[in-house]
């Protein structure tokens, strides 16, 4: 039986500069019922060497690595990830994202509380390559669930920011599948 509720999928191409900080931020999560799937989109730098070294030192979590063999791009990599995820909840995380320690806990709790929600996103802060906070922010998409549902029912695009946790079954019902 799968004891994990959430899979965090990281599709990466040449992310050596930030991948360790990204993985460390996930290791610090207060929510622990998740595993991490890393899709290597044929990295040509040291990303996967760093990832394997990190995993060997952090055996508290289940990690899985898939390799594309050739660079196929983010969309294909995310579809390949979806084809290999068995948990009810999914969160795509970029190789240069850094999560606040309670991010997964808050997102998961909110989705579990409201069975009518199919996805939940969060706002982020933009930083420069040195980790300094950049001024301003951009907020996109609906924040009101009724507004989002109304748009979806009318066939309108419902924006899902990159850091969105969603119910896997709805993504599959909507046609998300691996591109061969």
N, C-alpha and C positions, 0 to 999 in steps of 0.2 A: 504494500500500500504506500502511496506517495504521501510523505509527511510534509511536503512543501506546498504552500498555497500560491506562491508567486515565483515567477522566473524573471530575473533581470537579464535582458539580452543586450549584449554590447557587440555591435558590428564594427569592426575596426580595420582601417587601412592606414598604415604608417602613423601610429599614434604614440610612438615611444616617448614623446615629450611630456605627456600628461597621464598615460595609462596607469601608472603606479598610484598617483594621487587619486585618480578615479576609483581604483580598486580599494584603496585605503578608506575612502569615504563610504564605500559600501560595507566594508568590514565593521565600521563604527556604528552601524544602524542599530537602533533600539528594538526594531522588529527583526526577528531572526528566522521566520518560517519561509525563507526564500533561497533559491539557488541561483547561480550565475552561469549563463551560457555565453560564451565568447565565440563569435564568428570571425575567423581570420579571412579577410578579403585579399589574400595573397600579399601580405605585408612584405616590403622589401627592406625595411629598416630592422631595428632590434626589438620591435614591439613584442613579438611572440616569445622571444628569449626572456624578456623582462616578465611577461605574464607567467610563463612556466616557472621561473624562479620565485615569483610572488606566491604562486599556488603551492609550491613545495614548502613554503614557510608559513602558510595559513591553511591549516587542515581543519579549521573549525566550520568550514562551509563546503558545500558540494559545488565544484566547478566542472564545467564540461566545455571542451573546445571542439569546434567544427572548422574545417579548412576548405575554402572554395577551390583551391588549386590554381585559379587564375582570378585576376581582378574582375569582378562582375558588377561592382557598384553597390551602393547602399540599399536601394529598393530590392534588388535580388537577394542580397544578404539578409535583409529583414524577412523576406518571404521564406527563405531557407530556415531561418530561426523559427518562424511560426510552425513550419512543418515538423520541427523537432521538439516543440514545447508540449508538455503534458499537464502543466498546472492550470488551474482555472483562471488565474490572473497573470497578466504579462505587463512588463514595463520595459520599453526600449530606452536605453541609456547610451549617450554618446561617449566615446573614449576620452573626451575632454570635459565631461560633466563632473561636478563635485556635488555630492548630496549632503544636505544638512542631516545630522544624526537621526532626527525623527521623521524624515520625509516618507519613508516606506510605511511606517507605523500609521501616520496620519492618512495617507492615501488609502491604504488597505482598510483601516477602520471605517472611513467614510463610505467606501464601496460596500462593505459588509452591512453597514447600518441601513442603507437605502437600496433595496433590490431593484428599484426602477432606474438606478444609474448604471450605465454601461461603461462609462469611462470617467476618469477624474484627472485633471492636470494640476500643475502647480506653476507658480511664477518663479522666475530665476533672477539672479543678479549677474550682470556681465562683469567679467574681470579681464585684465590684460594678461599678457604672457608672464608677468611677474606676480600675478595674484592680486594686484591692486584693483579695488572696486572702481568701475567706470561710472561716471555720472549718468543719471537718467535711466529709464527702463521703458520697454515696450510691452504692453499687455494686449494680447489678442484673444479673440474668441468670446463666447458667451460665458458669463459667470452665473447666470440664472438657469437652473435646470429646466424650468418650464419653457423658457425661450429656446434653449437648445433642442428640446424634444419637439417643439413646434416647427423649428427649422428642418429638423431631420424628417419629420412626417411629410413636409412639403418638398422633400428631395433637395433641400438646400445644403450646401457644404457646411458641415459642422467642424470647425477648426480644432484639431487636437495638437497641442504643442508637443515638441519632441519628448518631453518628460511627462508622459501620460500613462497611467496604469489603467488597463481595461480588461473586461471579461473576454477571455479568449474565444468562447463559443460564439459571441456576436461578431467578432472579426472574421471567423470562419464562415458564418452564415452570410456575411456581406461579401464573401468571395475571396478573401485573402488566402492565397496558397502559393506554394513555391513555384517559381518560374523555372522550367526545365531548360 
